[in-house]
């Protein structure tokens, strides 16, 4: 996630917009934007979570709520290895994590212990390692920016598909 990237600049503006409205970026919130913007947001959000704490953290924190949008984005950005790894991670997370458990705790300590226990038992780490190596083989920042330049109307605020 390069701060020089056009796509990253758009993502930061989306975060500002969400914060100014006091909301989190949900599927309903993203529907007010063109699909290209939703792809940018969902892919950057996935990458931020994965780079911060791996796929386990992504699925624990989000339940994979925007994964389908991220995968569609990676397909549009011509990032097939990102698509493959995200789908593999989703299959594993679907077996390992019950996202609803994260809402069952009345205190932070219980929540953090459940997160830790789940992370220790997770088999997502090898996929994280593969994901971290993708920057050299399939640079998503460069490909996102190329997609924006190739089809700018997909990212224009006045167009909704």
Backbone as JSON Lines, residues from 0, in Angstrom:
{"i":0,"aa":"X","n":[0.84,-1.17,0.0],"ca":[0.0,0.0,0.0],"c":[0.89,1.24,0.0]}
{"i":1,"aa":"X","n":[1.16,1.7,-1.17],"ca":[2.06,2.83,-1.33],"c":[1.31,4.15,-1.19]}
{"i":2,"aa":"X","n":[1.8,5.05,-0.34],"ca":[1.13,6.35,-0.2],"c":[1.17,7.18,-1.48]}
{"i":3,"aa":"X","n":[2.05,6.84,-2.43],"ca":[2.13,7.56,-3.7],"c":[1.08,7.08,-4.7]}
{"i":4,"aa":"X","n":[0.43,5.99,-4.41],"ca":[-0.52,5.4,-5.34],"c":[-1.8,6.22,-5.43]}
{"i":5,"aa":"X","n":[-2.33,6.33,-6.65],"ca":[-3.6,7.03,-6.87],"c":[-4.71,6.31,-6.11]}
{"i":6,"aa":"X","n":[-4.73,4.98,-6.2],"ca":[-5.74,4.2,-5.51],"c":[-5.71,4.41,-4.01]}
{"i":7,"aa":"X","n":[-4.5,4.48,-3.44],"ca":[-4.39,4.7,-2.0],"c":[-4.92,6.08,-1.62]}
{"i":8,"aa":"X","n":[-4.68,7.07,-2.45],"ca":[-5.22,8.41,-2.19],"c":[-6.74,8.4,-2.14]}
{"i":9,"aa":"X","n":[-7.36,7.66,-3.03],"ca":[-8.82,7.53,-3.04],"c":[-9.27,6.82,-1.77]}
{"i":10,"aa":"X","n":[-8.57,5.76,-1.38],"ca":[-8.9,5.01,-0.16],"c":[-8.86,5.93,1.06]}
{"i":11,"aa":"X","n":[-7.84,6.75,1.18],"ca":[-7.72,7.67,2.32],"c":[-8.9,8.63,2.33]}
{"i":12,"aa":"X","n":[-9.31,9.11,1.17],"ca":[-10.48,10.01,1.11],"c":[-11.74,9.27,1.55]}
{"i":13,"aa":"X","n":[-11.86,8.01,1.2],"ca":[-13.01,7.22,1.65],"c":[-13.02,7.07,3.17]}
{"i":14,"aa":"X","n":[-11.84,6.84,3.75],"ca":[-11.75,6.74,5.2],"c":[-12.17,8.06,5.85]}
{"i":15,"aa":"X","n":[-11.72,9.17,5.28],"ca":[-12.12,10.49,5.78],"c":[-13.62,10.69,5.7]}
{"i":16,"aa":"X","n":[-14.2,10.27,4.57],"ca":[-15.64,10.4,4.38],"c":[-16.4,9.58,5.42]}
{"i":17,"aa":"X","n":[-15.96,8.35,5.63],"ca":[-16.62,7.5,6.61],"c":[-16.5,8.1,8.01]}
{"i":18,"aa":"X","n":[-15.32,8.58,8.35],"ca":[-15.11,9.17,9.68],"c":[-15.96,10.42,9.87]}
{"i":19,"aa":"X","n":[-16.08,11.25,8.85],"ca":[-16.86,12.48,8.98],"c":[-18.35,12.17,9.17]}
{"i":20,"aa":"X","n":[-18.78,11.0,8.72],"ca":[-20.17,10.6,8.88],"c":[-20.37,9.72,10.11]}
{"i":21,"aa":"X","n":[-19.27,9.43,10.81],"ca":[-19.36,8.6,12.0],"c":[-19.8,7.19,11.7]}
{"i":22,"aa":"X","n":[-19.33,6.64,10.6],"ca":[-19.74,5.3,10.2],"c":[-18.53,4.43,9.87]}
{"i":23,"aa":"X","n":[-18.76,3.16,9.85],"ca":[-17.78,2.22,9.32],"c":[-18.17,1.93,7.89]}
{"i":24,"aa":"X","n":[-17.22,1.56,7.1],"ca":[-17.51,1.26,5.7],"c":[-18.15,-0.12,5.6]}
{"i":25,"aa":"X","n":[-19.45,-0.13,5.51],"ca":[-20.2,-1.37,5.35],"c":[-20.6,-1.52,3.89]}
{"i":26,"aa":"X","n":[-21.17,-2.65,3.58],"ca":[-21.64,-2.89,2.21],"c":[-22.67,-1.81,1.83]}
{"i":27,"aa":"X","n":[-23.59,-1.5,2.71],"ca":[-24.6,-0.48,2.42],"c":[-23.95,0.88,2.18]}
{"i":28,"aa":"X","n":[-22.95,1.22,2.97],"ca":[-22.25,2.49,2.8],"c":[-21.53,2.53,1.45]}
{"i":29,"aa":"X","n":[-20.89,1.43,1.08],"ca":[-20.16,1.38,-0.19],"c":[-21.08,1.44,-1.41]}
{"i":30,"aa":"X","n":[-22.34,1.06,-1.25],"ca":[-23.27,1.06,-2.39],"c":[-23.51,2.46,-2.94]}
{"i":31,"aa":"X","n":[-23.21,3.48,-2.18],"ca":[-23.4,4.85,-2.69],"c":[-22.27,5.29,-3.62]}
{"i":32,"aa":"X","n":[-21.25,4.46,-3.73],"ca":[-20.1,4.76,-4.58],"c":[-20.11,3.89,-5.83]}
{"i":33,"aa":"X","n":[-19.41,4.31,-6.88],"ca":[-19.27,3.46,-8.06],"c":[-18.54,2.16,-7.7]}
{"i":34,"aa":"X","n":[-18.77,1.15,-8.48],"ca":[-18.19,-0.16,-8.16],"c":[-16.68,-0.13,-8.1]}
{"i":35,"aa":"X","n":[-16.02,0.66,-8.94],"ca":[-14.56,0.75,-8.89],"c":[-14.07,1.25,-7.53]}
{"i":36,"aa":"X","n":[-14.79,2.2,-6.97],"ca":[-14.43,2.73,-5.65],"c":[-14.61,1.64,-4.6]}
{"i":37,"aa":"X","n":[-15.69,0.88,-4.71],"ca":[-15.91,-0.23,-3.76],"c":[-14.79,-1.25,-3.87]}
{"i":38,"aa":"X","n":[-14.33,-1.55,-5.09],"ca":[-13.21,-2.49,-5.28],"c":[-11.96,-1.97,-4.6]}
{"i":39,"aa":"X","n":[-11.68,-0.67,-4.79],"ca":[-10.51,-0.08,-4.15],"c":[-10.61,-0.22,-2.64]}
{"i":40,"aa":"X","n":[-11.73,0.19,-2.09],"ca":[-11.89,0.16,-0.64],"c":[-11.72,-1.27,-0.11]}
{"i":41,"aa":"X","n":[-12.43,-2.21,-0.7],"ca":[-12.41,-3.58,-0.19],"c":[-11.03,-4.22,-0.29]}
{"i":42,"aa":"X","n":[-10.29,-3.93,-1.37],"ca":[-8.95,-4.52,-1.5],"c":[-7.97,-3.88,-0.51]}
{"i":43,"aa":"X","n":[-8.04,-2.56,-0.36],"ca":[-7.15,-1.92,0.61],"c":[-7.49,-2.34,2.04]}
{"i":44,"aa":"X","n":[-8.76,-2.51,2.33],"ca":[-9.16,-2.93,3.68],"c":[-8.65,-4.35,3.97]}
{"i":45,"aa":"X","n":[-8.8,-5.24,3.0],"ca":[-8.29,-6.6,3.17],"c":[-6.78,-6.57,3.39]}
{"i":46,"aa":"X","n":[-6.07,-5.84,2.55],"ca":[-4.61,-5.78,2.67],"c":[-4.18,-5.19,4.01]}
{"i":47,"aa":"X","n":[-4.86,-4.14,4.45],"ca":[-4.51,-3.53,5.73],"c":[-4.64,-4.5,6.88]}
{"i":48,"aa":"X","n":[-5.74,-5.25,6.9],"ca":[-5.94,-6.23,7.96],"c":[-4.92,-7.36,7.88]}
{"i":49,"aa":"X","n":[-4.7,-7.87,6.66],"ca":[-3.77,-8.99,6.5],"c":[-2.35,-8.58,6.84]}
{"i":50,"aa":"X","n":[-1.92,-7.41,6.37],"ca":[-0.56,-6.96,6.68],"c":[-0.4,-6.64,8.16]}
{"i":51,"aa":"X","n":[-1.48,-6.29,8.83],"ca":[-1.41,-5.98,10.26],"c":[-1.42,-7.23,11.13]}
{"i":52,"aa":"X","n":[-2.22,-8.22,10.76],"ca":[-2.33,-9.39,11.62],"c":[-2.7,-10.68,10.92]}
{"i":53,"aa":"X","n":[-2.59,-10.7,9.61],"ca":[-2.85,-11.93,8.87],"c":[-4.33,-12.11,8.51]}
{"i":54,"aa":"X","n":[-4.58,-13.15,7.74],"ca":[-5.95,-13.46,7.34],"c":[-6.82,-13.8,8.54]}
{"i":55,"aa":"X","n":[-6.24,-14.39,9.56],"ca":[-7.02,-14.67,10.75],"c":[-7.64,-13.39,11.29]}
{"i":56,"aa":"X","n":[-6.82,-12.35,11.39],"ca":[-7.32,-11.07,11.89],"c":[-8.39,-10.51,10.95]}
{"i":57,"aa":"X","n":[-8.16,-10.58,9.64],"ca":[-9.14,-10.07,8.68],"c":[-10.5,-10.73,8.89]}
{"i":58,"aa":"X","n":[-10.51,-12.04,8.94],"ca":[-11.8,-12.73,9.07],"c":[-12.4,-12.57,10.46]}
{"i":59,"aa":"X","n":[-11.57,-12.51,11.48],"ca":[-12.08,-12.32,12.84],"c":[-12.73,-10.94,12.96]}
{"i":60,"aa":"X","n":[-12.05,-9.93,12.45],"ca":[-12.55,-8.56,12.59],"c":[-13.71,-8.23,11.67]}
{"i":61,"aa":"X","n":[-13.73,-8.81,10.48],"ca":[-14.72,-8.4,9.49],"c":[-15.74,-9.48,9.15]}
{"i":62,"aa":"X","n":[-15.44,-10.71,9.51],"ca":[-16.3,-11.81,9.09],"c":[-16.26,-12.02,7.58]}
{"i":63,"aa":"X","n":[-15.3,-11.36,6.91],"ca":[-15.2,-11.48,5.46],"c":[-16.34,-10.77,4.73]}
{"i":64,"aa":"X","n":[-16.96,-9.79,5.39],"ca":[-18.16,-9.14,4.85],"c":[-17.96,-8.53,3.47]}
{"i":65,"aa":"X","n":[-16.77,-8.06,3.17],"ca":[-16.52,-7.42,1.88],"c":[-15.58,-8.25,0.99]}
{"i":66,"aa":"X","n":[-15.36,-9.5,1.36],"ca":[-14.41,-10.32,0.62],"c":[-14.81,-10.49,-0.85]}
{"i":67,"aa":"X","n":[-16.09,-10.7,-1.11],"ca":[-16.51,-10.87,-2.5],"c":[-16.23,-9.62,-3.33]}
{"i":68,"aa":"X","n":[-16.37,-8.45,-2.73],"ca":[-16.07,-7.21,-3.44],"c":[-14.56,-7.11,-3.68]}
{"i":69,"aa":"X","n":[-13.77,-7.49,-2.68],"ca":[-12.31,-7.46,-2.84],"c":[-11.87,-8.42,-3.94]}
{"i":70,"aa":"X","n":[-12.42,-9.62,-3.95],"ca":[-12.06,-10.61,-4.97],"c":[-12.42,-10.09,-6.37]}
{"i":71,"aa":"X","n":[-13.6,-9.52,-6.51],"ca":[-14.0,-8.94,-7.8],"c":[-13.03,-7.83,-8.19]}
{"i":72,"aa":"X","n":[-12.63,-7.02,-7.22],"ca":[-11.66,-5.96,-7.48],"c":[-10.34,-6.53,-7.96]}
{"i":73,"aa":"X","n":[-9.83,-7.53,-7.25],"ca":[-8.56,-8.14,-7.68],"c":[-8.68,-8.74,-9.08]}
{"i":74,"aa":"X","n":[-9.83,-9.31,-9.4],"ca":[-10.02,-9.81,-10.75],"c":[-9.94,-8.67,-11.76]}
{"i":75,"aa":"X","n":[-10.6,-7.57,-11.48],"ca":[-10.58,-6.42,-12.38],"c":[-9.18,-5.82,-12.48]}
{"i":76,"aa":"X","n":[-8.42,-5.84,-11.39],"ca":[-7.08,-5.27,-11.37],"c":[-6.03,-6.24,-11.94]}
{"i":77,"aa":"X","n":[-6.48,-7.4,-12.41],"ca":[-5.59,-8.42,-12.98],"c":[-4.57,-8.88,-11.95]}
{"i":78,"aa":"X","n":[-5.09,-9.3,-10.8],"ca":[-4.26,-9.84,-9.71],"c":[-4.73,-11.26,-9.38]}
{"i":79,"aa":"X","n":[-4.51,-12.21,-10.31],"ca":[-5.05,-13.57,-10.11],"c":[-4.51,-14.28,-8.87]}
{"i":80,"aa":"X","n":[-3.27,-14.02,-8.49],"ca":[-2.72,-14.69,-7.31],"c":[-3.38,-14.15,-6.04]}
{"i":81,"aa":"X","n":[-3.71,-12.87,-6.01],"ca":[-4.46,-12.31,-4.88],"c":[-5.82,-12.99,-4.78]}
{"i":82,"aa":"X","n":[-6.48,-13.16,-5.93],"ca":[-7.79,-13.82,-5.97],"c":[-7.67,-15.23,-5.4]}
{"i":83,"aa":"X","n":[-6.7,-15.97,-5.89],"ca":[-6.52,-17.36,-5.47],"c":[-6.28,-17.45,-3.96]}
{"i":84,"aa":"X","n":[-5.37,-16.64,-3.44],"ca":[-5.06,-16.7,-2.0],"c":[-6.22,-16.24,-1.14]}
{"i":85,"aa":"X","n":[-6.93,-15.2,-1.57],"ca":[-8.08,-14.73,-0.8],"c":[-9.16,-15.81,-0.74]}
{"i":86,"aa":"X","n":[-9.39,-16.49,-1.84],"ca":[-10.39,-17.57,-1.85],"c":[-9.95,-18.75,-0.99]}
{"i":87,"aa":"X","n":[-8.68,-19.1,-1.07],"ca":[-8.17,-20.19,-0.2],"c":[-8.32,-19.83,1.26]}
{"i":88,"aa":"X","n":[-7.96,-18.61,1.59],"ca":[-8.08,-18.16,2.98],"c":[-9.54,-18.2,3.43]}
{"i":89,"aa":"X","n":[-10.45,-17.81,2.57],"ca":[-11.87,-17.82,2.92],"c":[-12.36,-19.23,3.21]}
{"i":90,"aa":"X","n":[-11.91,-20.19,2.41],"ca":[-12.33,-21.59,2.65],"c":[-11.83,-22.07,4.01]}
{"i":91,"aa":"X","n":[-10.58,-21.77,4.32],"ca":[-10.02,-22.18,5.6],"c":[-10.72,-21.46,6.74]}
{"i":92,"aa":"X","n":[-10.88,-20.15,6.62],"ca":[-11.53,-19.37,7.68],"c":[-12.96,-19.86,7.9]}
{"i":93,"aa":"X","n":[-13.63,-20.23,6.84],"ca":[-14.99,-20.75,6.97],"c":[-15.05,-22.0,7.82]}
{"i":94,"aa":"X","n":[-14.0,-22.81,7.76],"ca":[-13.94,-24.02,8.59],"c":[-13.49,-23.7,10.01]}
{"i":95,"aa":"X","n":[-12.6,-22.73,10.15],"ca":[-11.95,-22.5,11.45],"c":[-12.62,-21.46,12.33]}
{"i":96,"aa":"X","n":[-13.17,-20.45,11.74],"ca":[-13.67,-19.33,12.52],"c":[-15.19,-19.24,12.49]}
{"i":97,"aa":"X","n":[-15.73,-18.98,13.62],"ca":[-17.14,-18.65,13.71],"c":[-17.18,-17.18,14.11]}
{"i":98,"aa":"X","n":[-17.35,-16.3,13.12],"ca":[-17.26,-14.85,13.36],"c":[-18.25,-14.38,14.42]}
{"i":99,"aa":"X","n":[-19.36,-15.09,14.56],"ca":[-20.35,-14.66,15.55],"c":[-19.81,-14.76,16.97]}
{"i":100,"aa":"X","n":[-18.8,-15.6,17.18],"ca":[-18.23,-15.73,18.53],"c":[-17.62,-14.43,19.01]}
{"i":101,"aa":"X","n":[-17.16,-13.6,18.1],"ca":[-16.5,-12.36,18.51],"c":[-17.48,-11.39,19.18]}
{"i":102,"aa":"X","n":[-18.78,-11.61,19.02],"ca":[-19.77,-10.74,19.64],"c":[-20.3,-11.29,20.96]}
{"i":103,"aa":"X","n":[-19.85,-12.44,21.37],"ca":[-20.41,-13.11,22.54],"c":[-19.75,-12.74,23.86]}
{"i":104,"aa":"X","n":[-18.77,-11.89,23.89],"ca":[-18.0,-11.65,25.09],"c":[-18.4,-10.33,25.74]}
{"i":105,"aa":"X","n":[-18.58,-10.39,27.05],"ca":[-19.0,-9.19,27.76],"c":[-17.81,-8.34,28.21]}
{"i":106,"aa":"X","n":[-16.62,-8.9,28.16],"ca":[-15.45,-8.1,28.54],"c":[-14.32,-8.28,27.53]}
{"i":107,"aa":"X","n":[-13.43,-7.32,27.53],"ca":[-12.33,-7.31,26.57],"c":[-11.4,-8.49,26.77]}
{"i":108,"aa":"X","n":[-11.16,-8.84,28.01],"ca":[-10.25,-9.96,28.3],"c":[-10.75,-11.26,27.67]}
{"i":109,"aa":"X","n":[-12.03,-11.53,27.79],"ca":[-12.6,-12.74,27.19],"c":[-12.5,-12.72,25.68]}
{"i":110,"aa":"X","n":[-12.76,-11.56,25.11],"ca":[-12.66,-11.41,23.66],"c":[-11.23,-11.66,23.18]}
{"i":111,"aa":"X","n":[-10.27,-11.02,23.86],"ca":[-8.87,-11.16,23.46],"c":[-8.37,-12.59,23.64]}
{"i":112,"aa":"X","n":[-8.81,-13.25,24.69],"ca":[-8.41,-14.64,24.91],"c":[-8.97,-15.53,23.81]}
{"i":113,"aa":"X","n":[-10.22,-15.31,23.44],"ca":[-10.82,-16.11,22.37],"c":[-10.11,-15.85,21.04]}
{"i":114,"aa":"X","n":[-9.76,-14.59,20.78],"ca":[-9.02,-14.26,19.56],"c":[-7.69,-14.99,19.56]}
{"i":115,"aa":"X","n":[-6.97,-14.91,20.66],"ca":[-5.66,-15.56,20.77],"c":[-5.78,-17.07,20.57]}
{"i":116,"aa":"X","n":[-6.71,-17.69,21.26],"ca":[-6.88,-19.14,21.15],"c":[-7.21,-19.54,19.71]}
{"i":117,"aa":"X","n":[-8.05,-18.76,19.07],"ca":[-8.43,-19.05,17.7],"c":[-7.23,-18.87,16.76]}
{"i":118,"aa":"X","n":[-6.44,-17.83,17.01],"ca":[-5.27,-17.58,16.16],"c":[-4.23,-18.69,16.3]}
{"i":119,"aa":"X","n":[-4.02,-19.16,17.51],"ca":[-3.04,-20.23,17.74],"c":[-3.47,-21.5,17.0]}
{"i":120,"aa":"X","n":[-4.77,-21.76,16.97],"ca":[-5.27,-22.97,16.32],"c":[-5.4,-22.83,14.8]}
{"i":121,"aa":"X","n":[-5.29,-21.63,14.29],"ca":[-5.52,-21.37,12.87],"c":[-4.42,-21.97,11.99]}
{"i":122,"aa":"X","n":[-4.83,-22.38,10.8],"ca":[-3.88,-22.86,9.79],"c":[-3.73,-21.86,8.64]}
{"i":123,"aa":"X","n":[-4.07,-20.59,8.9],"ca":[-3.98,-19.56,7.87],"c":[-2.58,-18.99,7.68]}
{"i":124,"aa":"X","n":[-1.68,-19.22,8.61],"ca":[-0.35,-18.61,8.55],"c":[0.4,-18.88,7.23]}
{"i":125,"aa":"X","n":[0.39,-20.09,6.69],"ca":[1.09,-20.29,5.41],"c":[0.54,-19.43,4.28]}
{"i":126,"aa":"X","n":[-0.77,-19.16,4.31],"ca":[-1.35,-18.3,3.28],"c":[-0.9,-16.86,3.5]}
{"i":127,"aa":"X","n":[-0.79,-16.44,4.76],"ca":[-0.25,-15.11,5.05],"c":[1.14,-14.96,4.43]}
{"i":128,"aa":"X","n":[1.97,-15.96,4.63],"ca":[3.34,-15.92,4.12],"c":[3.34,-15.78,2.59]}
{"i":129,"aa":"X","n":[2.48,-16.54,1.93],"ca":[2.38,-16.41,0.47],"c":[1.9,-15.02,0.07]}
{"i":130,"aa":"X","n":[0.94,-14.5,0.83],"ca":[0.38,-13.17,0.54],"c":[1.47,-12.1,0.63]}
{"i":131,"aa":"X","n":[2.28,-12.17,1.67],"ca":[3.32,-11.16,1.88],"c":[4.34,-11.15,0.73]}
{"i":132,"aa":"X","n":[4.49,-12.26,0.05],"ca":[5.44,-12.35,-1.06],"c":[4.85,-11.83,-2.38]}
{"i":133,"aa":"X","n":[3.56,-11.52,-2.4],"ca":[2.92,-11.11,-3.65],"c":[3.37,-9.76,-4.17]}
{"i":134,"aa":"X","n":[3.83,-8.88,-3.31],"ca":[4.23,-7.55,-3.77],"c":[5.28,-7.61,-4.87]}
{"i":135,"aa":"X","n":[6.19,-8.56,-4.75],"ca":[7.22,-8.69,-5.78],"c":[6.67,-9.31,-7.06]}
{"i":136,"aa":"X","n":[5.79,-10.27,-6.93],"ca":[5.31,-11.0,-8.1],"c":[4.1,-10.35,-8.76]}
{"i":137,"aa":"X","n":[3.28,-9.66,-7.98],"ca":[2.01,-9.14,-8.5],"c":[1.65,-7.9,-7.69]}
{"i":138,"aa":"X","n":[2.24,-6.78,-8.03],"ca":[2.1,-5.56,-7.26],"c":[0.69,-4.97,-7.43]}
{"i":139,"aa":"X","n":[-0.13,-5.13,-6.39],"ca":[-1.52,-4.68,-6.47],"c":[-1.63,-3.16,-6.6]}
{"i":140,"aa":"X","n":[-0.74,-2.4,-5.95],"ca":[-0.79,-0.93,-6.08],"c":[-0.63,-0.51,-7.53]}
{"i":141,"aa":"X","n":[0.37,-1.04,-8.19],"ca":[0.6,-0.69,-9.59],"c":[-0.57,-1.12,-10.47]}
{"i":142,"aa":"X","n":[-1.1,-2.28,-10.21],"ca":[-2.19,-2.78,-11.04],"c":[-3.5,-2.03,-10.79]}
{"i":143,"aa":"X","n":[-3.74,-1.64,-9.54],"ca":[-4.91,-0.81,-9.25],"c":[-4.81,0.52,-9.99]}
{"i":144,"aa":"X","n":[-3.65,1.17,-9.87],"ca":[-3.46,2.45,-10.54],"c":[-3.61,2.32,-12.06]}
{"i":145,"aa":"X","n":[-3.09,1.25,-12.63],"ca":[-3.23,1.02,-14.07],"c":[-4.71,0.85,-14.44]}
{"i":146,"aa":"X","n":[-5.47,0.17,-13.61],"ca":[-6.9,-0.02,-13.87],"c":[-7.65,1.31,-13.82]}
{"i":147,"aa":"X","n":[-7.28,2.16,-12.88],"ca":[-7.92,3.48,-12.78],"c":[-7.64,4.29,-14.04]}
{"i":148,"aa":"X","n":[-6.41,4.25,-14.49],"ca":[-6.05,5.0,-15.71],"c":[-6.7,4.4,-16.96]}
{"i":149,"aa":"X","n":[-6.86,3.08,-16.96],"ca":[-7.43,2.38,-18.12],"c":[-8.94,2.66,-18.25]}
{"i":150,"aa":"X","n":[-9.64,2.69,-17.12],"ca":[-11.09,2.88,-17.13],"c":[-11.52,3.86,-16.03]}
{"i":151,"aa":"X","n":[-11.17,5.12,-16.16],"ca":[-11.44,6.08,-15.08],"c":[-12.93,6.26,-14.77]}
{"i":152,"aa":"X","n":[-13.8,6.0,-15.73],"ca":[-15.23,6.2,-15.45],"c":[-15.78,5.23,-14.41]}
{"i":153,"aa":"X","n":[-15.1,4.09,-14.24],"ca":[-15.55,3.15,-13.2],"c":[-15.32,3.68,-11.79]}
{"i":154,"aa":"X","n":[-14.54,4.74,-11.68],"ca":[-14.16,5.28,-10.38],"c":[-14.73,6.68,-10.16]}
{"i":155,"aa":"X","n":[-15.5,7.17,-11.12],"ca":[-16.05,8.52,-11.03],"c":[-17.27,8.52,-10.13]}
{"i":156,"aa":"X","n":[-17.35,9.52,-9.29],"ca":[-18.44,9.61,-8.32],"c":[-19.82,9.72,-8.94]}
{"i":157,"aa":"X","n":[-19.94,10.27,-10.13],"ca":[-21.27,10.48,-10.71],"c":[-21.79,9.23,-11.42]}
{"i":158,"aa":"X","n":[-21.02,8.15,-11.42],"ca":[-21.47,6.92,-12.1],"c":[-21.68,5.83,-11.07]}
{"i":159,"aa":"X","n":[-22.84,5.19,-11.15],"ca":[-23.16,4.09,-10.25],"c":[-23.65,2.91,-11.08]}
{"i":160,"aa":"X","n":[-23.08,1.75,-10.85],"ca":[-23.49,0.55,-11.59],"c":[-24.02,-0.47,-10.63]}
